[in-house]
Amino acid sequence: MDSAPLIWILRIWTSPPASFGAMMRWALTSIVCAACCALAHTSCPAPVAKDGNQVVYEGFYRDQVETFLGIRYAEDTGGPNRFKPPIPYQPSPGTNIKATETGPACPQPTGAQLLPLYLGNITTISEDCLRLNVIRPNGTHPGSNLPVLVFIHGGSFIAASKDDPVAHPGGLILESVANGHPVMHVALNYRLGVFGFAQSASLQQEGSENAGVRDQRLALEWVQHNIAGFGGNPNNVTIHGQSSGGLAMGIQTVAYGASKPAPFQQFIAQSQALEGGITGNFTRKAMNKVANATGCNTTDIDSAATVSCFRALSMEELLQAQTDTHGSGPAENVGDEWLPVVDGDFLPAAPSELIGTGRVYNVSAIAGWCNNDAVPFVSLSSQTPNGTYEWFKEYLPDFTLSNLNKLLDLYPSSEFPPSRSANGSVEVSTETLRAARILRDIVFVCQAVFLGEALQKSGNSFYLYDQNQTFVTDILASEGSPGEGPVHTSEFAYMFGNLSHYNVYDFPFYPNATDYALRDRESRSWSSFVATGNPSLENKTTLKGWKQADLTDENLGVYIIGSQNEGYSGLNGSSAARRGVEAQKLKKRCEFLNQPDVIKQQGY
């Protein structure tokens, strides 16, 4: 018998639920389930759950957790439903459904698109893709009332799915159980690219813009209606997302101007919380490119004729046109061309206006970034200050020249020595590191601070982090990107508790003891926040001393995760952490970027 289930049993026994009765029920059920999982799957009954409509779902055991895959939450979005708001899927009461297959991803290019930041290999796509996964600890039953963590994947709103290996939650769930605060996990698909974010006056008139974020909202409403039958607590839901999934955190937090009940109580925004360009023209330009490529350009994109032409195309034709015309340079928002839009309904005004006028859900949050988050996204035409100037002139088309110069002056080249190899050769240049820090602060840092400040003013908890450790350096070097440090997605292996998922594609895989220790602390801090609202718990294996953000402090009360500088950087925090953050000049730089006129010029 494999020893892992037995180790897991011991972890459960040493960290049981609070009451003695609950402890005994949980431990005994878990022992039976874990022992069963250690044997052939055919020798033990499949886990089952019943939703709010008495529909029975049959799952299976995988990675020592109970797994339900590919649960439909909405109807097929193809044919006449293309671009339209999602229609809830309603199986007949009493139906029995096998939830053992992932189902297709939403339309996107197939293959491994984003290695090594993501690890998925998309093989099957369909417009009938609106499905979700529910994964829970062994022994969970309808009365378990577990906190729920709902994942909205990233991928620039054009790629990835709920099933990417980087986001498999088995490790996080097992660590949460071992730490005495078990949680369950939900992950969802939503429409991408032109299928999910088409913009047109005609679509707005029929209430069909923002389809992708409407999909996300419907999935969250499915959780509210059905998760209790899976053993979850609909009144303790935390949503989390990374990159464009982090943008979804901000959008869902201002959805409908907070005029409808919130389907969640907390969020975790990883490497994004809002995004510039939402009130700009990036998506309209992308729409025009697709219209020209498909021959649907006989009238302008706002006409009903153009929308009808798009709907008449096959999935393959529309996707190919989007793929062929997609841009990833600064003039195309670094690849984030397909964005939510102010439609007067789901997004009744610009996000910054909704936040500034208090039309935002009253929720607690964590937001953060990776220290070198944006390095992979910067490609300068020349490694000179003028090259950086020209790059940002394209990226920020609505910036006045005065504000552009003020921005660049806040980041003098002298503060960014190049990254060098052991033999002294330059791996990442001064201007690339400088441009990447500016881009990081615009996209991943200061917009999150802007949202967090509003949440704190309403009395909510708000935490900030800076991921300073990664073990994927060797992987990046093997892919031709040496010396980049903790880049985009570096937190995934730790917070999902799954370092081994990167041992694929013949990548160099060399995690050390500090990586495994950080995996335990970081994943348990995520689940502790989900369960208790606090990421740092006494007498538990979590990141220690993580206090709320202090946005009046020069360091903003950021918590450094990993490295020798780990700790809270605010007043009375770790001296090493304070030194680690001071050089970033976060308060000064965010004060500039978060001025009303500068926000307007960023386009959100």
C-alpha positions, 0 to 999 in steps of 0.5 A: 500500500502506498504510504501517502494515505497513511501519512494523510490520516495521521495529519488529520488525526493531529489537526481535527475539527473543533468539537470532539463529536465532529473530530470522531466523525471526521477522523473515522470517515476520513480513515475509511476513505483514505484507506479505500483510496489506497486500494484500487478505485473499483473496490470502494464506492464512488463519492456522491453529492446531491445538488439543490434540485435533487440531482445526484452527481457521482465523482471519483477519488483522485490524488486522495481527494473526492473529485467531481469534474465537468459539472454543467452550469450553463447551456451550450453557448453555440448557435443562436446563444453565441455572445448571449448571457449564459442560460442556467443548465437545469437537469431534471430532478432526480437525474443521476450524472457521472461527474468523471470527465473534464469536458471541453475547454472553451474555444481557444488555440489547442496545444500547450500555449503558455509554457512554462507559466501554465502547463495545460495542453488543450486538446478538445474545445467547444462552445458547449464548455460552461462546466465546473469542477468540485473537489473536496476532502475525503469524507465530506458530507452535506453537513460538513459546511466547509469553506469554499474556494472558487478559482477563476483561471487566467490566460489573458481572457484568451486561453487556459481552462479550469483543468490546467495542472498548475491549478490542481487543488489536491495539494492545497486541500490536503494541506488545509485538512492537515492544518485543521481548517479543511476547505473545498475547491471549485474551478470553472470555465468561462467564454474567452476572446471574441466569444466571451468579450465581443463588443458592439452597440448591437450586442449592448442593446440586446444585453449581450456584452461581457458574456465571459464575466457573466459566465463567471457570475452564473457559476458563482450563483450555481455555487450559492444554490448547490454547494451545500449538497456537496458539503460546502458553506454558501455563506463562506465563499472566497473567490480567487484568480490570477492574472486575468483571473485576478482582473475578474476579482475586481470586476466581480467585486463591482458587478452591477454596481454592487446592487445585487447580493454578493455571491461571495464574501472574500477574494484573493487577487493574484497578479492583477485586480483591475486593468487599464484599457477597459474604457479604451479601444483595445477590444474594439480594435480587435473586433475590427480586425476579426471583422476584416478577417472574416469578411463581416466588415460590410458595415461597422462593428456596432451594427446588427449585421456584423453580429449576425455575420459573426454568429453565422460563422462556425466556431472554427472560422471565428476562432481562426480569425481571432487567432490570426489577428491577435497582437501581443505588443504594447499597442495591443495591451501586451496581449490583453485585447479582449476586455470587459466593457462598460455596458450599463448593466453588468458593468454600469460605469468604469470600475474606478468610478464604481469604486470611488463612489462606493458601488463595490461589494463589502468583502475582505481581500488579499491582493499581491504580485510576484516580485519580477511579475512582468519581466516575461511581457516586456520586449524593447526595440532597443535597450536604452531609456528611449526604447523604454519611452517608446514602449510605454508611449505605445502601451499608454496611448491616452497618457499625456506626454507630461504624465508619461515623463513623470511616470518614467522619472519615478523609475530612474535607470540607475535603480535597476542594475542588470541581472547577471549569471555566475560568470558575469554575463548579462541575463536581463538588461537594466532597461528590461528590468526597469520597464518590467517594474513600471509595467508591474506597478501599473498592472499588478500593484497599484490598481490592486492598492486602489481597490484595497484602499476602498475596501479598507475604508469600508471596514474590510480586511485587506492584505498585500503580498510580494512573492519573492521565491520561485523554483522555476528559475531553472525551467525558465533558463531551459526555455531561453529566459535565464535570470528572470527571478520570481515571474508571473505564476511563481506563486502557483506551485506553493499556494496550490501545494503542488510542486511536483506538477512542474516535473513534466515536459523534461523540465529541469526540476530541482526544488529544495527543502526551502521550497517544500517548507514554503509550499506548506506555509503558503498553501496553508495561509491561503486556506486559512484565509478562506476558512477564517479571514486571516492568513496568519494563524498562531500555532499553525503552519502558516506565513508568520506575522502577516498583518493587514496592509497599512496603506499609510506606510511607505511600504504599504504593509506588504508581506514578503513571501519567501526568500531570506526577507520573508515577513511583514514590511509595515511598521514594527515588522521585520527589518529584513522585509522593510529593507526588501520593500523600501527600494520599490518606493511603492507608496510614492509610485502608487500615489502617482498612478492612482491620481484620478487623471492618471487612472482615467488615462490608464483607462479603467 
